[in-house]
Amino acid sequence: VDQTFLAACALTASRTMQSILNLKPRLRSHYTAHQCVPSPSTKLSARGTSLLCGPVCSRVPRRRRNKICFGSVAQASKTTDSNLDHDNARDKAQPIRDTLLDDVGIGVHELSRDIGITDSAETLALSKEFSIPGCVRVADGRGGMPKVTLIHQSGSFCEVYLDGGNIHTWVLANGGEVFYAPDGTSYNRQTLNNWGTSLCFPQFGEGGKRPGTPPSEQLLPRDGLAKMLKWTISQTGVKDYGNGEFPYVTIEVCDTDTSRALWDKHFYLSMQVSLQHDALEISVSVKNTGMQQLEFAAALKSHLAVTDIEAPQTKFIGLKNCVYIDNAIHAAKPRVRYSDRSDSCRLHGATDRVFLSSKSETGVEVGTGCTVFVRDISSEDEHGYHDRALFNEWKESDAENYRWYAGIAIGAIGKLIKVDPGLTHTGVVRLEVHDLSHRAETMRRKSKYDRVSLQEITKRTSFAFHEEGLSKEFQ
């Protein structure tokens, strides 16, 4: 055997593996960094460009999108001889790269695996069935609980845990954390679902005489039963609406003996989470599988990371001229109140308010120049998610964490949803991150330029002409 040829092959294989390890440094840093949850000084977004893109439930075969995994390599700049040589070399190295991955027994999407966590046999089986290289990954996460990680080609990602159907983590392409989770917490099913974004069904809040309480013979757990159930994966894939491809996952759960012991109803829940560049689209479907009408509340409850909830830059927007019920001040018998005409409001203490029929564009200004908008994009034929809720336990109950998150929920809380036997209700919610910091800077510079220009105009020398001093054609 030609020793020179073997040496050249070994060198090529070494360089190829090194390039593979360097292809996704951003994702590797994300999965390592997500173990260290955001500190109080974490900024949500630097100056990311908003690329806004525009739910399916039928089961289709999984689509493997290997080209997404290596999308960054395929981005060419100018067509030069050196670039062509590089492309030819990469194409020749493709079989060697695939051989190396087969020998190791992993895919490139597994190079960013969580450190110190070994997947269970059940999770490995799910990963084999539902993972899509570079887009969707199934693995064990915090507390050894299985999760589905959606990875956008821009570098953003989110994590959906099957225990409770919780969307625990959402990280933008620039590394900014959108959801807040406390530092140093030992996670289990209960503590995990206290943060991120969780589904409240069939009850929102404490229940009793408060809004969001369905008819029931006994008191239900706070925020309902969905967070107590073990969800399963029904579908993963990649969608394309013409603005680029983005991954999605559909998880599902149905009533169990445990749920019927608390709420004697038959139902089937399906939730689809789609990750776009700077947006999450969440579709929640509830099917009545029983013989009686189903009446329930449904809401998505989010803990959004902010710089400081007490800072004047952190505020809720889009809640002016609304009717709301204050559960914090009047806990025994909630009182109806009216919000003022101001387009924004701030929190100054423990808050538990439900805003009824707030159909305007609502969101949270997180204090960094970014705004997280929370929108209901359900079909007009459906009973939409028109209500909003603001919550924060404040320093009296959570002195360690209350400053670093803004609690906002969107759903059908004040007016319960009614579904007849055999029918399905679907609500769709969209969370978008808009970076307005560069716009504010532009407006500041324009205002300064206008002031300077006005000053220059007033400083110009004025000339007074007398009529007799001008020629006849100018008189």
C-alpha positions as CSV (number, residue, x, y, z in Angstrom):
1,V,0.0,0.0,0.0
2,D,1.2,3.4,-0.8
3,Q,2.3,5.0,2.5
4,T,2.0,8.5,1.0
5,F,-1.6,7.9,0.0
6,L,-2.5,6.6,3.5
7,A,-0.9,9.6,5.1
8,A,-2.8,11.9,2.8
9,C,-6.1,10.1,3.7
10,A,-5.4,10.4,7.4
11,L,-4.6,14.1,7.1
12,T,-7.8,14.7,5.1
13,A,-9.9,12.8,7.7
14,S,-8.3,14.8,10.5
15,R,-9.0,18.1,8.9
16,T,-12.6,16.9,8.0
17,M,-13.4,16.0,11.5
18,Q,-12.0,19.3,12.8
19,S,-14.2,21.2,10.3
20,I,-17.2,19.1,11.5
21,L,-16.6,20.1,15.1
22,N,-16.3,23.7,14.1
23,L,-19.4,23.8,11.9
24,K,-21.8,24.5,14.8
25,P,-19.8,26.3,17.5
26,R,-22.8,28.5,18.2
27,L,-25.1,25.6,19.0
28,R,-22.4,23.9,21.1
29,S,-22.0,27.1,23.2
30,H,-25.8,27.3,23.5
31,Y,-26.3,23.9,25.0
32,T,-23.4,24.4,27.3
33,A,-24.5,27.9,28.3
34,H,-28.1,26.9,28.9
35,Q,-27.1,25.0,32.0
36,C,-26.2,28.5,33.4
37,V,-29.5,30.3,33.3
38,P,-29.5,34.0,32.6
39,S,-28.2,36.4,35.2
40,P,-30.0,39.6,36.1
41,S,-27.8,41.5,33.7
42,T,-28.7,39.2,30.8
43,K,-29.9,41.2,27.8
44,L,-32.6,39.7,25.6
45,S,-31.4,40.7,22.2
46,A,-28.6,42.8,20.9
47,R,-29.4,44.1,17.4
48,G,-30.9,41.0,15.7
49,T,-32.8,41.7,12.5
50,S,-36.5,40.7,12.7
51,L,-37.3,38.2,9.9
52,L,-41.0,37.6,10.5
53,C,-42.5,34.4,8.9
54,G,-46.0,33.3,8.8
55,P,-50.1,24.6,12.1
56,V,-50.6,21.1,10.7
57,C,-51.8,18.0,12.7
58,S,-51.9,15.2,10.2
59,R,-49.1,12.7,10.6
60,V,-46.6,12.7,7.8
61,P,-43.3,10.9,7.4
62,R,-40.3,12.6,9.0
63,R,-38.1,14.6,6.7
64,R,-34.4,14.5,7.1
65,R,-32.8,17.8,6.2
66,N,-29.1,17.1,6.1
67,K,-28.4,20.2,4.1
68,I,-29.6,22.4,7.0
69,C,-27.0,20.8,9.3
70,F,-24.3,22.1,7.0
71,G,-26.0,25.2,5.8
72,S,-23.3,27.5,7.1
73,V,-20.7,25.7,4.9
74,A,-22.8,26.2,1.8
75,Q,-22.9,30.0,2.1
76,A,-20.6,31.2,-0.6
77,S,-19.4,34.8,-1.0
78,K,-17.8,35.7,-4.3
79,T,-17.0,33.2,-7.0
80,T,-13.3,32.9,-7.1
81,D,-10.8,30.2,-8.0
82,S,-10.0,29.7,-4.3
83,N,-13.7,29.3,-3.4
84,L,-14.2,26.8,-6.2
85,D,-11.2,24.8,-5.0
86,H,-12.6,24.9,-1.5
87,D,-16.0,23.6,-2.7
88,N,-14.4,20.8,-4.7
89,A,-12.3,19.8,-1.7
90,R,-15.4,19.8,0.5
91,D,-17.4,17.7,-1.9
92,K,-14.5,15.1,-2.0
93,A,-14.4,15.1,1.8
94,Q,-18.2,14.4,2.0
95,P,-17.9,10.6,1.8
96,I,-15.0,10.6,4.3
97,R,-17.1,12.7,6.7
98,D,-20.1,10.4,6.4
99,T,-17.9,7.4,7.0
100,L,-16.4,9.0,10.1
101,L,-19.9,9.7,11.5
102,D,-21.1,6.2,10.8
103,D,-18.0,4.8,12.6
104,V,-18.5,7.0,15.6
105,G,-22.2,6.2,15.6
106,I,-23.5,9.8,15.9
107,G,-24.8,12.6,13.8
108,V,-23.6,16.2,13.7
109,H,-26.6,17.3,15.6
110,E,-25.4,15.1,18.5
111,L,-22.1,16.9,18.8
112,S,-23.9,19.6,20.9
113,R,-25.2,17.1,23.5
114,D,-25.7,18.2,27.1
115,I,-22.6,17.5,29.2
116,G,-22.9,14.9,31.9
117,I,-26.3,13.6,30.9
118,T,-26.7,10.1,29.5
119,D,-29.9,9.4,27.6
120,S,-32.2,6.6,28.7
121,A,-33.1,3.7,26.5
122,E,-36.6,5.2,26.0
123,T,-35.2,8.5,25.0
124,L,-32.7,6.9,22.6
125,A,-35.7,5.1,20.9
126,L,-37.5,8.4,20.6
127,S,-34.4,10.0,19.2
128,K,-34.0,7.4,16.6
129,E,-37.6,7.8,15.4
130,F,-38.1,11.6,15.6
131,S,-34.8,13.3,15.5
132,I,-33.9,15.3,12.3
133,P,-30.2,16.1,12.0
134,G,-29.6,19.9,12.4
135,C,-33.3,20.6,13.1
136,V,-34.8,18.4,15.8
137,R,-33.1,16.5,18.5
138,V,-34.6,14.3,21.3
139,A,-32.5,13.8,24.4
140,D,-32.6,13.8,28.1
141,G,-32.4,17.3,29.7
142,R,-32.5,18.8,33.2
143,G,-33.4,16.3,35.9
144,G,-33.0,13.5,33.4
145,M,-36.4,14.4,31.8
146,P,-36.8,13.9,28.0
147,K,-36.9,17.0,25.9
148,V,-37.2,17.9,22.2
149,T,-34.9,20.6,21.0
150,L,-35.8,22.6,17.9
151,I,-32.9,24.2,16.1
152,H,-33.4,27.0,13.6
153,Q,-30.9,27.4,10.8
154,S,-30.1,30.9,12.2
155,G,-28.8,29.4,15.4
156,S,-31.8,30.0,17.7
157,F,-33.3,27.0,19.5
158,C,-35.9,26.1,22.1
159,E,-36.5,23.1,24.3
160,V,-39.8,21.4,24.9
161,Y,-40.0,19.0,27.8
162,L,-42.4,16.0,27.6
163,D,-43.1,16.2,31.4
164,G,-45.9,18.7,31.5
165,G,-45.5,19.9,27.9
166,N,-43.3,22.8,29.1
167,I,-41.4,25.0,26.7
168,H,-38.6,25.7,29.1
169,T,-36.0,27.4,27.1
170,W,-36.0,29.8,24.1
171,V,-32.6,31.2,23.0
172,L,-32.2,33.7,20.1
173,A,-29.5,33.4,17.5
174,N,-27.4,36.0,19.3
175,G,-27.6,34.0,22.6
176,G,-30.3,36.1,24.3
177,E,-32.5,34.2,26.6
178,V,-36.2,34.9,26.1
179,F,-37.6,32.8,29.0
180,Y,-36.4,33.1,32.5
181,A,-35.4,30.2,34.8
182,P,-33.8,30.6,38.2
183,D,-30.1,29.8,38.8
184,G,-29.0,26.7,40.8
185,T,-32.5,25.0,40.8
186,S,-32.7,21.3,41.2
187,Y,-35.2,20.5,38.5
188,N,-38.0,17.9,38.7
189,R,-41.4,17.8,37.1
190,Q,-42.9,20.2,39.5
191,T,-40.1,22.8,39.6
192,L,-39.6,22.6,35.8
193,N,-43.1,23.6,35.0
194,N,-43.0,26.6,37.3
195,W,-40.9,28.5,34.7
196,G,-40.7,28.9,30.9
197,T,-44.0,28.7,29.1
198,S,-46.6,26.1,30.3
199,L,-50.1,25.2,29.2
200,C,-52.9,25.9,31.8
201,F,-55.8,23.5,31.2
202,P,-58.6,23.1,32.1
203,Q,-58.2,25.7,34.8
204,F,-56.2,29.0,35.0
205,G,-54.9,30.1,38.4
206,E,-56.2,29.1,41.9
207,G,-59.8,28.4,40.9
208,G,-62.7,29.0,43.2
209,K,-64.5,32.2,42.4
210,R,-61.7,33.5,40.2
211,P,-62.0,33.6,36.4
212,G,-60.7,30.6,34.6
213,T,-62.4,28.0,36.8
214,P,-64.3,25.3,35.0
215,P,-67.3,23.5,36.5
216,S,-66.0,20.8,38.7
217,E,-67.2,18.9,41.8
218,Q,-63.8,19.4,43.5
219,L,-61.1,22.0,43.5
220,L,-58.5,21.4,40.7
221,P,-54.8,22.0,41.1
222,R,-53.4,25.4,40.3
223,D,-53.3,26.0,36.6
224,G,-55.0,22.7,35.8
225,L,-54.0,19.2,34.9
226,A,-51.9,19.6,31.7
227,K,-48.7,20.3,33.7
228,M,-49.2,17.0,35.6
229,L,-49.4,14.7,32.6
230,K,-46.7,12.9,30.6
231,W,-46.9,14.1,27.0
232,T,-45.7,12.0,24.0
233,I,-44.3,13.0,20.6
234,S,-46.6,12.5,17.6
235,Q,-44.7,14.2,14.8
236,T,-41.6,16.3,14.0
237,G,-40.7,18.0,10.7
238,V,-39.7,21.0,8.8
239,K,-42.0,23.6,7.3
240,D,-41.5,26.2,4.7
241,Y,-43.9,29.1,4.1
242,G,-41.6,30.8,1.5
243,N,-39.5,32.7,4.1
244,G,-37.2,29.9,4.9
245,E,-37.5,26.5,6.6
246,F,-38.2,26.1,10.3
247,P,-38.6,23.1,12.5
248,Y,-41.7,22.0,14.5
249,V,-42.7,19.3,17.0
250,T,-46.2,18.1,17.8
251,I,-46.8,16.6,21.2
252,E,-50.0,15.0,22.6
253,V,-51.7,13.7,25.7
254,C,-55.1,12.4,26.7
255,D,-57.1,12.0,29.9
256,T,-55.9,9.3,32.3
257,D,-57.2,7.6,35.5
258,T,-55.4,10.2,37.5
259,S,-56.8,13.2,35.6
260,R,-60.4,11.7,35.7
261,A,-60.1,11.3,39.5
262,L,-59.7,15.1,39.7
263,W,-61.8,16.1,36.7
264,D,-64.1,13.5,35.3
265,K,-63.9,14.5,31.7
266,H,-62.5,12.9,28.5
267,F,-60.2,14.9,26.3
268,Y,-57.4,14.8,23.9
269,L,-54.7,17.6,23.8
270,S,-52.3,18.3,21.0
271,M,-49.7,21.1,21.0
272,Q,-47.5,22.1,18.1
273,V,-44.5,24.3,18.7
274,S,-42.8,25.9,15.6
275,L,-39.5,27.8,15.9
276,Q,-38.8,30.6,13.6
277,H,-36.0,33.1,13.5
278,D,-37.2,35.3,16.3
279,A,-40.7,33.9,16.9
280,L,-42.4,30.9,18.5
281,E,-45.8,29.8,17.1
282,I,-47.8,27.6,19.5
283,S,-51.0,25.8,18.4
284,V,-53.1,24.2,21.1
285,S,-55.9,21.8,20.1
286,V,-58.5,20.3,22.5
287,K,-60.8,17.5,21.3
288,N,-63.8,16.4,23.3
289,T,-63.6,12.6,23.3
290,G,-66.4,12.2,25.8
291,M,-70.2,12.1,25.6
292,Q,-70.9,15.4,27.4
293,Q,-70.1,19.0,26.5
294,L,-66.6,20.1,27.6
295,E,-66.2,23.5,29.3
296,F,-62.7,24.7,30.2
297,A,-60.2,27.5,30.3
298,A,-56.9,27.4,28.3
299,A,-53.9,29.7,28.5
300,L,-50.2,29.8,27.8
301,K,-48.4,31.2,30.8
302,S,-44.9,32.7,30.2
303,H,-42.1,33.9,32.3
304,L,-40.2,36.5,30.1
305,A,-36.7,37.4,31.1
306,V,-36.2,41.2,31.9
307,T,-33.4,43.4,33.1
308,D,-35.3,44.4,36.2
309,I,-39.1,44.4,36.8
310,E,-38.7,47.4,39.0
311,A,-36.9,49.4,36.4
312,P,-38.9,52.1,34.6
313,Q,-37.8,50.7,31.2
314,T,-39.6,47.4,31.9
315,K,-43.3,47.6,31.3
316,F,-46.4,45.9,29.8
317,I,-47.9,47.4,26.7
318,G,-51.2,47.2,24.9
319,L,-53.5,47.0,28.0
320,K,-55.1,50.5,27.9
321,N,-58.8,50.9,28.4
322,C,-59.4,47.3,29.5
323,V,-61.6,45.7,32.1
324,Y,-59.5,43.6,34.5
325,I,-60.1,41.5,37.6
326,D,-57.6,42.0,40.4
327,N,-57.1,38.7,42.3
328,A,-54.2,40.0,44.4
329,I,-55.8,42.9,46.2
330,H,-59.2,41.2,46.7
331,A,-58.3,37.5,47.0
332,A,-61.5,36.4,48.6
333,K,-63.8,38.1,46.1
334,P,-62.0,39.5,43.1
335,R,-63.1,43.1,42.1
336,V,-63.6,44.4,38.6
337,R,-61.4,47.4,37.7
338,Y,-60.6,49.5,34.7
339,S,-57.1,50.2,33.3
340,D,-56.2,53.8,32.5
341,R,-55.6,55.3,29.1
342,S,-51.9,54.9,29.3
343,D,-50.6,52.4,26.7
344,S,-48.1,50.9,29.2
345,C,-48.3,49.8,32.8
346,R,-45.7,48.8,35.4
347,L,-45.8,46.5,38.4
348,H,-45.2,47.9,41.9
349,G,-46.1,44.9,44.0
350,A,-47.6,41.4,44.0
351,T,-49.7,41.1,40.9
352,D,-52.4,38.7,39.8
353,R,-54.7,40.4,37.2
354,V,-56.8,39.0,34.4
355,F,-57.5,41.5,31.5
356,L,-60.7,40.5,29.7
357,S,-61.1,40.8,25.9
358,S,-57.8,42.5,25.4
359,K,-57.7,42.0,21.6
360,S,-55.0,44.7,21.0
361,E,-51.4,44.0,20.5
362,T,-49.9,43.2,23.9
363,G,-46.3,42.5,25.0
364,V,-43.5,43.3,27.4
365,E,-40.7,45.8,27.0
366,V,-37.9,43.9,28.7
367,G,-35.6,46.9,29.3
368,T,-33.0,46.4,26.7
369,G,-34.8,48.0,23.8
370,C,-36.4,44.8,22.9
371,T,-40.1,44.0,23.0
372,V,-41.7,40.5,23.2
373,F,-45.1,40.7,21.6
374,V,-47.8,38.2,22.6
375,R,-50.4,37.8,19.9
376,D,-53.5,35.7,19.3
377,I,-53.6,34.5,15.7
378,S,-56.4,32.0,16.0
379,S,-58.9,31.5,13.3
380,E,-61.8,34.0,13.3
381,D,-64.2,31.0,13.5
382,E,-62.7,29.9,16.8
383,H,-63.2,31.1,20.3
384,G,-59.8,32.9,20.4
385,Y,-57.3,33.6,23.2
386,H,-58.5,37.2,23.8
387,D,-57.7,37.4,27.5
388,R,-54.4,38.4,29.1
389,A,-53.1,37.9,32.6
390,L,-50.2,39.6,34.5
391,F,-48.6,37.9,37.4
392,N,-45.6,38.3,39.7
393,E,-45.3,37.1,43.3
394,W,-43.0,39.9,44.2
395,K,-40.5,40.1,47.1
396,E,-42.9,38.8,49.7
397,S,-43.0,35.3,48.2
398,D,-40.0,35.1,45.8
399,A,-37.4,37.6,46.8
400,E,-34.7,35.8,44.9
401,N,-36.4,35.7,41.4
402,Y,-39.2,38.3,41.2
403,R,-37.0,41.0,39.7
404,W,-35.8,39.0,36.7
405,Y,-39.0,38.0,35.0
406,A,-42.3,39.5,33.7
407,G,-45.2,37.1,34.0
408,I,-47.8,37.3,31.2
409,A,-50.4,34.8,30.1
410,I,-52.6,34.7,27.0
411,G,-55.7,32.5,26.6
412,A,-59.4,32.1,27.2
413,I,-59.8,32.8,30.9
414,G,-62.8,35.1,31.5
415,K,-65.1,33.3,29.1
416,L,-64.7,29.5,29.1
417,I,-64.5,27.5,25.9
418,K,-67.3,25.0,25.2
419,V,-66.7,22.1,22.9
420,D,-69.4,19.6,22.0
421,P,-68.7,15.8,21.8
422,G,-66.5,14.8,18.9
423,L,-65.5,18.4,18.1
424,T,-62.1,20.1,18.4
425,H,-61.1,23.6,19.4
426,T,-57.8,25.1,18.2
427,G,-56.1,28.3,19.5
428,V,-52.9,29.7,18.0
429,V,-50.5,32.0,19.8
430,R,-47.4,33.8,18.4
431,L,-44.6,35.2,20.5
432,E,-42.3,37.6,18.6
433,V,-39.1,39.4,19.6
434,H,-38.7,42.9,18.1
435,D,-35.5,44.7,18.6
436,L,-36.3,48.4,18.6
437,S,-33.1,49.7,20.1
438,H,-31.6,50.7,16.8
439,R,-34.8,52.5,15.9
440,A,-34.6,54.6,19.1
441,E,-31.0,55.5,18.3
442,T,-32.0,56.5,14.8
443,M,-34.8,58.7,16.0
444,R,-32.4,60.3,18.6
445,R,-29.9,61.1,16.0
446,K,-32.5,62.5,13.6
447,S,-33.9,64.7,16.4
448,K,-30.4,66.0,17.2
449,Y,-29.8,66.7,13.5
450,D,-33.0,68.7,13.2
451,R,-32.1,70.8,16.2
452,V,-28.7,71.5,14.9
453,S,-30.1,72.4,11.4
454,L,-32.6,74.8,12.9
455,Q,-29.8,76.5,14.9
456,E,-27.7,76.9,11.8
457,I,-30.6,78.5,9.9
458,T,-31.2,81.0,12.7
459,K,-27.5,81.9,12.7
460,R,-27.4,82.8,9.0
461,T,-26.8,86.5,8.1
462,S,-29.9,88.4,7.1
463,F,-29.9,91.0,4.4
464,A,-32.4,93.9,4.2
465,F,-32.9,95.4,0.7
466,H,-34.6,98.7,0.2
467,E,-36.9,99.0,-2.8
468,E,-35.1,102.0,-4.2
469,G,-31.9,100.1,-4.2
470,L,-33.1,97.4,-6.5
471,S,-33.4,97.4,-10.3
472,K,-36.8,97.9,-11.8
473,E,-37.3,94.2,-12.7
474,F,-36.9,93.2,-9.0
475,Q,-39.1,96.0,-7.6
